[in-house]
């Protein structure tokens, strides 16, 4: 875990606010297009990327079994957070590509 000298940073840091707003947008879009079931599914698919963004130190320091895979080394916090952003923003990047491909 990260040790702070003085006051720790605010819980609602800019990356947390932006990622929460993106998830709310995804969930509302899923609800509007497919109903409550789709909205819930979209929300649940957003949990792991948001956890990587919000808690990269805790997720990066995990060593042990993950499904059928054994994690043997620590992961850098920056890499965990970066991959969380990549997975969270993937739909925003892919929707225009699919739309262009269908034209």
ABEGO torsion letter per residue (X at the ends): XBBBBEBBBBABBAAAAAAAAAAAAAAAAAAAAAEAAAAAAAAAAAAAAAAAAABAAAAAABBEBBEABBBABBBBAAAAAAAAAAAAAAAAAAAAAAAAAAX
